[in-house]
Amino acid sequence: KGRVLSGLGDPIDGQGPLRTTTTYPVMNQPPSPLSRKRITEALPVGVKAIDGLITVGKGQRMGILAGSGVGKSTLMGMIARNTEADINVIALIGERGREVRDFLERDLGEKGLKRSVVIVATSDQPALVRIKGAFVATSIAEYFRDQGLDVLLLMDSLTRFALAQREVGLATGEPPATRGYTPSVFALLPRLLERAGNSQKGTITGLYTVLVEGDDMNEPITDAVRGIVDGHIALSRNLAAMNIYPAIDVLNSISRVMIDIVPPTQMQAANRFRSLLATYQDASDLIDIGAYKKGANPKIDEALNHIDGLYEFLRQDIYEDALFEDTINHLHQSVGEQVVS
């Protein structure tokens, strides 16, 4: 824990060699489908919008989808610091060299680094090192899972992993297919993503960022990842422009296992939150130009009464650690429900 390694697993933090004799295969096989435990338990990550509305389960794989500059790395740092997982394994694949130290010292901080292992393969390194870095990080997560721990695997970004494989594919003579991506890219994604999840011993919860090209949520990598993972968290440039951070677009985000891991009261409150927010957003043009008169539509009136509370719930300071129980109480309050103590 607390170490920074290269894409090939060598220490690069100047703290000497790794003291271990255990070896793990880098290209390991995923657990058998029938040996995987079902996802039945929530993993609080300390971010209100996620814990309340897009709850992540232990062993779930989630995509974090966003264009450039919307706050993916900052959100990852918040999750790494605040999560209730036993250990973080963080893979920075294809990042700018300048951003690595920023992430370690500003986003992750001393508190986050103490219980993390960080794997770094910067954008200037060969494509094979960037690909290997993602698999090395997954192997390290598997090692800790086999110790019976709840592991959080954070990877930034899956898009740069795909670009590295495209580079290799084109160099070996593969034909470029959708938007220049080679067929091997789409074959390699499930081999990486399927290795996260539950085994009989422990859990790996995987959060993978996807850099959405041109803010097109249907571009090939985004589309392929959405079809493999168990849910996705979309970040919105519009919310970021309104200074709502983290800019999580809850209406376009989903956790496919949420219904299995949260009580019915939380599910009902989350559905009501979404319904109120959707009603307000549908009517926002009329409201902004002053064309809507109060009393014309009871649903819009209700949404107007609650909208400040909804946006207040979505906002969270970068260094604020939201406790799971407080988040659920805040969720009920934001939709006008009585909090039962």
C-alpha positions as CSV (number, residue, x, y, z in Angstrom):
1,K,0.0,0.0,0.0
2,G,1.1,3.6,-0.6
3,R,3.4,2.7,-3.5
4,V,3.5,4.0,-7.1
5,L,4.5,1.5,-9.8
6,S,5.2,1.7,-13.5
7,G,3.0,0.1,-16.2
8,L,5.3,-3.0,-15.9
9,G,4.9,-3.2,-12.1
10,D,8.3,-1.7,-11.2
11,P,8.4,0.9,-8.3
12,I,9.0,4.5,-9.5
13,D,8.4,6.4,-6.2
14,G,12.0,6.2,-5.0
15,Q,11.1,4.1,-1.9
16,G,13.2,1.1,-2.9
17,P,12.2,-2.4,-4.3
18,L,8.9,-4.1,-3.5
19,R,9.3,-6.7,-0.6
20,T,7.2,-9.6,-1.9
21,T,7.8,-13.1,-3.2
22,T,4.3,-13.7,-4.5
23,T,3.8,-13.7,-8.3
24,Y,0.4,-13.3,-10.1
25,P,-0.3,-13.8,-13.8
26,V,-0.8,-10.5,-15.6
27,M,-3.2,-12.0,-18.2
28,N,-5.3,-13.9,-15.7
29,Q,-8.7,-15.5,-16.5
30,P,-11.9,-14.0,-15.1
31,P,-13.7,-15.9,-12.3
32,S,-16.1,-18.6,-13.6
33,P,-19.6,-17.1,-14.0
34,L,-21.0,-19.6,-11.5
35,S,-18.4,-19.0,-8.8
36,R,-19.1,-15.3,-8.7
37,K,-21.2,-14.2,-5.7
38,R,-24.2,-12.1,-6.4
39,I,-23.9,-8.4,-5.7
40,T,-26.0,-7.8,-2.6
41,E,-24.2,-5.2,-0.6
42,A,-23.6,-1.5,-1.2
43,L,-20.2,0.1,-1.3
44,P,-20.4,3.7,0.0
45,V,-18.0,6.0,-2.0
46,G,-18.6,9.2,0.0
47,V,-20.1,11.1,-3.0
48,K,-23.8,12.1,-2.3
49,A,-25.1,11.9,-5.8
50,I,-23.6,8.4,-6.3
51,D,-24.5,6.9,-2.9
52,G,-28.0,8.3,-2.9
53,L,-29.1,8.0,-6.6
54,I,-26.7,5.6,-8.4
55,T,-25.6,3.3,-5.5
56,V,-22.6,1.2,-6.3
57,G,-22.5,-2.4,-5.0
58,K,-19.4,-4.4,-3.9
59,G,-18.2,-6.2,-7.0
60,Q,-20.0,-3.9,-9.5
61,R,-18.3,-2.5,-12.6
62,M,-19.2,1.1,-13.5
63,G,-18.2,3.4,-16.3
64,I,-17.6,7.1,-15.6
65,L,-18.4,8.8,-19.0
66,A,-17.4,12.4,-19.7
67,G,-15.9,14.7,-22.2
68,S,-12.6,16.5,-21.5
69,G,-12.4,18.9,-18.6
70,V,-15.7,18.0,-16.9
71,G,-14.1,16.7,-13.7
72,K,-13.4,12.9,-14.1
73,S,-10.0,12.9,-12.3
74,T,-11.3,15.1,-9.5
75,L,-14.3,12.8,-9.0
76,M,-11.9,9.8,-8.9
77,G,-9.8,11.5,-6.2
78,M,-12.9,12.2,-4.1
79,I,-14.0,8.5,-4.4
80,A,-10.5,7.2,-3.6
81,R,-10.3,9.4,-0.4
82,N,-13.8,8.7,0.8
83,T,-14.6,5.1,-0.1
84,E,-15.3,2.5,2.5
85,A,-13.3,-0.1,0.4
86,D,-10.3,-1.8,2.2
87,I,-7.8,-0.8,-0.5
88,N,-7.7,1.2,-3.7
89,V,-5.8,0.1,-6.8
90,I,-5.5,3.1,-9.2
91,A,-4.4,2.8,-12.8
92,L,-3.4,6.1,-14.6
93,I,-3.2,4.9,-18.2
94,G,-2.1,7.3,-21.0
95,E,-2.2,10.4,-18.7
96,R,-0.1,13.5,-19.2
97,G,3.1,13.3,-17.1
98,R,2.2,16.6,-15.5
99,E,-1.2,15.4,-14.3
100,V,0.2,12.3,-12.5
101,R,1.8,14.3,-9.7
102,D,-1.2,16.6,-9.6
103,F,-3.5,13.6,-9.1
104,L,-1.2,12.0,-6.4
105,E,-0.7,15.2,-4.3
106,R,-3.9,17.2,-4.9
107,D,-6.7,14.8,-5.9
108,L,-5.6,11.7,-4.0
109,G,-3.7,13.4,-1.1
110,E,-1.8,11.7,1.7
111,K,-5.0,10.2,3.1
112,G,-5.9,8.5,-0.2
113,L,-2.4,7.4,-1.1
114,K,-1.9,5.6,2.3
115,R,-4.4,2.9,1.3
116,S,-3.8,2.9,-2.4
117,V,-1.5,1.2,-5.0
118,V,-1.0,3.5,-8.0
119,I,0.1,2.2,-11.5
120,V,1.3,4.9,-13.9
121,A,1.8,4.5,-17.7
122,T,2.0,8.0,-19.2
123,S,1.0,8.9,-22.8
124,D,4.6,9.1,-24.0
125,Q,5.3,5.4,-23.1
126,P,5.0,2.6,-25.7
127,A,1.5,1.4,-26.5
128,L,2.3,-2.1,-25.1
129,V,3.3,-0.6,-21.7
130,R,0.0,1.3,-21.6
131,I,-1.9,-1.9,-22.3
132,K,0.1,-3.9,-19.9
133,G,-0.4,-1.2,-17.2
134,A,-4.2,-1.8,-17.2
135,F,-3.7,-5.6,-16.8
136,V,-1.0,-5.2,-14.1
137,A,-3.4,-3.0,-12.1
138,T,-6.1,-5.7,-12.4
139,S,-3.7,-8.4,-11.3
140,I,-2.8,-6.4,-8.2
141,A,-6.5,-5.9,-7.5
142,E,-7.0,-9.7,-7.9
143,Y,-4.2,-10.4,-5.4
144,F,-5.9,-8.3,-2.7
145,R,-9.3,-9.8,-3.5
146,D,-7.8,-13.2,-2.9
147,Q,-6.7,-12.0,0.6
148,G,-10.5,-11.5,1.3
149,L,-10.5,-7.7,0.9
150,D,-13.0,-5.4,-0.7
151,V,-10.9,-3.7,-3.4
152,L,-11.8,-0.6,-5.4
153,L,-10.1,-0.6,-8.8
154,L,-10.1,2.9,-10.4
155,M,-8.9,3.2,-14.0
156,D,-8.3,6.5,-15.9
157,S,-8.9,6.0,-18.7
158,L,-10.3,3.1,-20.6
159,T,-10.3,5.2,-23.8
160,R,-6.5,5.6,-23.7
161,F,-6.2,1.8,-23.2
162,A,-8.3,1.4,-26.3
163,L,-6.2,3.9,-28.3
164,A,-3.1,2.0,-27.3
165,Q,-4.6,-1.3,-28.5
166,R,-5.7,0.5,-31.8
167,E,-2.0,1.6,-32.2
168,V,-0.8,-2.0,-31.8
169,G,-3.6,-3.4,-34.0
170,L,-2.9,-1.0,-36.9
171,A,0.9,-1.8,-36.6
172,T,0.2,-5.5,-37.0
173,G,-1.9,-5.0,-40.1
174,E,-5.4,-5.2,-38.7
175,P,-8.1,-3.3,-40.7
176,P,-9.4,-0.1,-39.1
177,A,-13.1,-0.6,-38.4
178,T,-15.5,1.8,-36.5
179,R,-13.9,5.3,-36.3
180,G,-10.5,3.7,-36.9
181,Y,-10.6,1.3,-34.0
182,T,-9.4,-2.2,-34.9
183,P,-11.5,-5.4,-34.1
184,S,-9.0,-6.4,-31.4
185,V,-9.9,-3.3,-29.3
186,F,-13.5,-4.6,-28.9
187,A,-12.2,-8.1,-28.2
188,L,-9.8,-6.9,-25.5
189,L,-12.2,-4.7,-23.5
190,P,-14.3,-7.6,-22.1
191,R,-11.1,-9.5,-21.3
192,L,-10.1,-6.6,-19.0
193,L,-13.5,-5.6,-17.6
194,E,-14.7,-9.2,-16.8
195,R,-11.8,-9.7,-14.4
196,A,-13.3,-7.3,-11.9
197,G,-16.3,-8.5,-9.8
198,N,-16.8,-10.9,-6.9
199,S,-15.1,-14.2,-6.2
200,Q,-15.7,-16.6,-3.3
201,K,-13.0,-14.8,-1.3
202,G,-13.4,-11.0,-1.8
203,T,-14.6,-8.3,-4.2
204,I,-13.2,-6.0,-6.9
205,T,-15.4,-3.0,-7.6
206,G,-14.3,-1.5,-10.9
207,L,-14.7,2.2,-11.8
208,Y,-13.4,2.9,-15.3
209,T,-13.4,6.4,-16.8
210,V,-14.2,6.8,-20.5
211,L,-13.1,10.0,-22.3
212,V,-16.1,10.6,-24.5
213,E,-15.0,11.9,-27.9
214,G,-16.7,15.1,-29.0
215,D,-19.3,14.7,-26.1
216,D,-20.9,12.0,-28.3
217,M,-22.3,9.4,-25.8
218,N,-22.8,7.0,-28.7
219,E,-19.2,6.9,-29.9
220,P,-17.8,3.4,-30.3
221,I,-15.8,3.0,-27.1
222,T,-18.5,4.6,-24.9
223,D,-21.1,2.4,-26.5
224,A,-19.0,-0.8,-26.1
225,V,-18.1,-0.1,-22.5
226,R,-21.8,0.7,-21.6
227,G,-22.7,-2.8,-23.0
228,I,-20.2,-4.6,-20.8
229,V,-20.3,-2.8,-17.4
230,D,-23.1,-3.0,-14.8
231,G,-24.0,0.7,-15.0
232,H,-22.6,4.1,-15.8
233,I,-22.1,7.6,-14.3
234,A,-22.4,10.3,-16.9
235,L,-20.9,13.7,-16.3
236,S,-22.5,16.7,-17.8
237,R,-20.8,19.8,-19.3
238,N,-24.1,21.8,-18.7
239,L,-24.0,21.0,-15.0
240,A,-20.3,22.0,-14.8
241,A,-21.2,25.3,-16.5
242,M,-23.8,25.9,-13.8
243,N,-21.0,25.3,-11.2
244,I,-22.6,22.1,-9.9
245,Y,-19.7,19.8,-9.0
246,P,-19.3,16.9,-9.2
247,A,-21.2,17.4,-12.5
248,I,-23.1,14.1,-12.3
249,D,-26.0,13.8,-14.7
250,V,-28.3,11.6,-12.7
251,L,-31.0,11.4,-15.4
252,N,-28.5,9.8,-17.8
253,S,-26.8,7.6,-15.2
254,I,-27.8,4.2,-14.0
255,S,-26.7,1.5,-11.5
256,R,-28.1,-1.8,-12.7
257,V,-27.8,-3.5,-9.3
258,M,-29.1,-0.7,-7.2
259,I,-32.6,-2.3,-6.8
260,D,-30.9,-5.3,-5.2
261,I,-28.7,-3.5,-2.7
262,V,-30.8,-0.6,-1.3
263,P,-34.0,-0.6,0.8
264,P,-37.3,0.2,-1.0
265,T,-37.6,3.6,0.8
266,Q,-34.3,4.8,-0.7
267,M,-35.3,3.5,-4.2
268,Q,-38.6,5.4,-4.0
269,A,-36.9,8.6,-2.9
270,A,-34.3,8.2,-5.7
271,N,-37.1,7.7,-8.3
272,R,-39.0,10.7,-7.0
273,F,-35.8,12.8,-7.1
274,R,-35.3,11.8,-10.8
275,S,-38.9,12.5,-11.6
276,L,-38.9,16.0,-10.1
277,L,-35.6,16.9,-11.8
278,A,-36.8,15.6,-15.2
279,T,-40.0,17.6,-14.9
280,Y,-38.1,20.8,-14.1
281,Q,-35.6,20.3,-16.9
282,D,-38.4,19.6,-19.4
283,A,-40.1,22.9,-18.4
284,S,-36.9,24.9,-17.9
285,D,-37.1,26.8,-21.2
286,L,-40.6,28.1,-20.4
287,I,-39.5,29.0,-16.8
288,D,-36.4,30.8,-18.0
289,I,-38.2,33.1,-20.4
290,G,-41.0,33.7,-17.9
291,A,-43.7,32.0,-20.0
292,Y,-44.7,29.6,-17.2
293,K,-47.4,30.8,-14.8
294,K,-47.6,29.2,-11.4
295,G,-50.6,27.0,-11.0
296,A,-50.8,25.9,-14.7
297,N,-49.3,22.5,-14.0
298,P,-49.2,20.9,-10.5
299,K,-46.2,18.7,-11.4
300,I,-44.1,21.7,-12.6
301,D,-45.1,23.6,-9.5
302,E,-43.9,20.8,-7.3
303,A,-40.6,20.6,-9.2
304,L,-40.2,24.3,-8.8
305,N,-40.7,24.1,-5.0
306,H,-38.0,21.4,-4.7
307,I,-35.4,22.4,-7.4
308,D,-33.1,24.3,-5.0
309,G,-33.0,21.3,-2.6
310,L,-32.3,18.9,-5.5
311,Y,-29.3,21.0,-6.8
312,E,-28.1,21.4,-3.2
313,F,-28.1,17.6,-2.9
314,L,-26.0,17.2,-6.1
315,R,-23.4,19.8,-5.1
316,Q,-20.5,18.6,-3.0
317,D,-17.2,20.2,-2.0
318,I,-14.1,18.4,-3.2
319,Y,-12.9,17.7,0.3
320,E,-16.3,16.9,1.8
321,D,-16.7,13.3,2.9
322,A,-20.4,12.5,2.9
323,L,-21.4,9.6,5.3
324,F,-23.8,7.1,3.8
325,E,-26.5,7.5,6.5
326,D,-26.4,11.3,6.2
327,T,-26.6,11.1,2.5
328,I,-29.8,9.0,2.6
329,N,-31.4,11.4,5.1
330,H,-30.4,14.4,2.9
331,L,-32.0,12.6,-0.1
332,H,-35.3,12.2,1.7
333,Q,-35.3,15.8,2.8
334,S,-34.5,17.1,-0.7
335,V,-37.7,15.4,-2.1
336,G,-39.8,16.7,0.8
337,E,-40.1,13.4,2.7
338,Q,-40.0,13.0,6.4
339,V,-36.7,11.5,7.7
340,V,-37.4,8.5,10.0
341,S,-34.8,8.4,12.7
